[in-house]
Structures are given as C-alpha cells and as structure tokens.
C-alpha cells in the first residue's frame, strides 16, 4: 500500500489546488494598538468623570456635628456646622437613630449663612418617635 499525503505527518496540511479558494497569510498582531486604544478610553473616562464631578458634585457643602443634647423620649437637639459659600444657603437632612439602629426622626433643615460667613453653626431640635441615642447630619446640598 502506498502512502498518500493524508497519511504522511509533514505538519502543515496540504490542500488540493483550487478547491478551497485562496489561503490568507496570517495577519500580524498589534498589541500596542490595543494598549493605545485602551489608554485613550481610560483618559477620556477620567476627563469625563472629573468634568461631571465639578459640574454635579457638591464638595462645598460639608457638615460636621458638633454635639447632640437634650435627648428625651421624643426629641434630640442637634448642633452642627456647615461649610457653605460665603453668605450662601444650604438644606441639610438630619436624623436620629434608636439603640437598635432604626431611624426614629428625620427632617430637612435650612441653613442660612450671614453675609461674609462660610461656616454657620445651626441648632435644630428634632422630634422623634422613640428615644434616640444620637443625632446626625446625613447630607447637605445647595438651597
């Protein structure tokens, strides 16, 4: 029995001429092109996120609880300081929590800074449905 090209182990397959069309040459891979495109996408994403943060982020309205006092079964007094633009206004959400972590009181408080002042101190008495263990400022935003 004679050997045919199908039974010989030369490595690369041999195809009959004209049967399967023209064979393409292997293409060169360009990993640097993929890396360049990835770097461009990351840079565009970083620029876009910085722009959106400056446009919609609100880092100027920052609140700090100074103390909470007068804790009873039906209220807590929260004293806090808000950083706002000089003479600006803010609306802050304050809340109180009970010992088990449940929210027992919540309110929106308007904070007006006197002209030339950017860190007004505000005291607000928050009504609660049960005895709170703390008072906190959740967030502040422009009024």
Beta strands, then each sheet from edge to edge (+ up, - down):
strand 1: 62-69
strand 2: 75-83
strand 3: 89-97
strand 4: 103-112
strand 5: 119-127
strand 6: 134-142
sheet 1: 1+ 2- 5+
sheet 2: 4+ 3- 6+
end
